[in-house]
Amino acid sequence: METGHAPDGCPPRCPGCPHRHLSAAQSTAQKTEWLKRKLAPWADRLLPIVSPDGPNRFGYREKTCLSAEWGSTGWQIGLTAGEELIPIFECPIHTERIRKSMGILAAALPPSSIFPPYAFPLKYVVQSGAQLVLVMKTRQLPDISPFIDPLWEKLSEIGIEGLWLHLFPSVGRRVFAKNGWHLVRGRPSSRDAAGFIYGPVAFQQVFPSLHDQALDRAETFFDPGPGDAVIDLYSGLGRTLARWFKRGALTAGVELCGEAVRFARKNVPGAEIFRGACAQRIVQLDSWRKGPASGKLLLIYVNPPRSGLEPEVVEWIIDAGPAKIAYLSCSAGTLRRDLIRLCAHGFEVREIRPYDFFPRTRHVETLATLQKH
């Protein structure tokens, strides 16, 4: 049973898990009270948080973005607290593969001092499953020939399938740029446990088993079939698109990330996928809704970023008048804002089910289901 003590490998100053000193029950209680305050208008429809138990609260995170810094003891890889970088090589939240890959990098990367005058300009290490990216603050590709083969040999032994250098001279709070990508070893994409193709950039939920539970609930609520049309906004790699399409529903998605769109078209080749910001694809969505999807019952699934739905998207949903909406949110604040607008235009919240996608942190994801009056 999880106690209220920080586990081994958890540095006291690490900012990554604010709830690490709380027991699972204490953390869940805090999140529940917070959700009750944020979603007070629908408190009677707020269900208990679905949380992983015991050992499943550790070793689950297979995607991470960590800062890198050369110091007196070598490379340090971890999270920053103010101006200080806190190494987290043994983070108990990370999977074993991530812990091993960070240790290999720290031991095998060259000392910063051998690359004057710019040093070895490593700023971030980003790992998404079997894809690993070294983000460099430079425009010029460094000479990696002295160390790359031994490094790749060790990384491939632990299951890394693609190693990238990303050159981004303006790297800071923004980690990735459009250009500057160099695959130095391995292959450019991998498959996850469910068989979906992914690359080094596209967003993936960090807790796939809980994500699947949330999708199960959304699918049950929708009960999609051949007589339905599902529009999936912020559709990512196609995990949700695949659900609706396999049930026989006519399916369309919108996604901004080019890599995600490219792989989604491979993961769900029968779905219509529009690339771009959702607010900028309203014309295409209307053409699809009034064209191929004409006469079908409309269902809309949304999984927006923390900023929630763009105002134009909310207005379009209201105008489109779907029979049902499933809204997976990572911010109860913006969820409340969007639900208030939708409910003012004829939609009713049926239930709100929270999922603890990020155990030991303050964050909680929430699935709201709505139906047209």
Secondary structure, DSSP 4 states (H G I P E B T S, - for coil): ---SSPPTT--TT--S-TTTTS-HHHHHHHHHHHHHHHTGGGGGGBPPPB---GGGGSS-B-EEEEEEEEETTEEEEEEEETTEEEE-TT-TTB-HHHHHHHHHHHHHSPPGGGSTTT---EEEEEEETTEEEEEES-SSPP--TTTHHHHHHHHHHTT--EEEEEE-TT-SS----SS-EEEEEE-S-EE-TTS-EE-SSS---S-HHHHHHHHHHHHHHH---TTEEEEEES-TTSHHHHHHHHTT-EEEEEES-HHHHHHHHHHSTTSEEEES-GGG-HHHHHHHHHTTTTTSEEEEEE---TT-S-HHHHHHHHHH--SEEEEEES-HHHHHHHHHHHHTTTEEEEEEEEE-SSTTSS--EEEEEEEE-
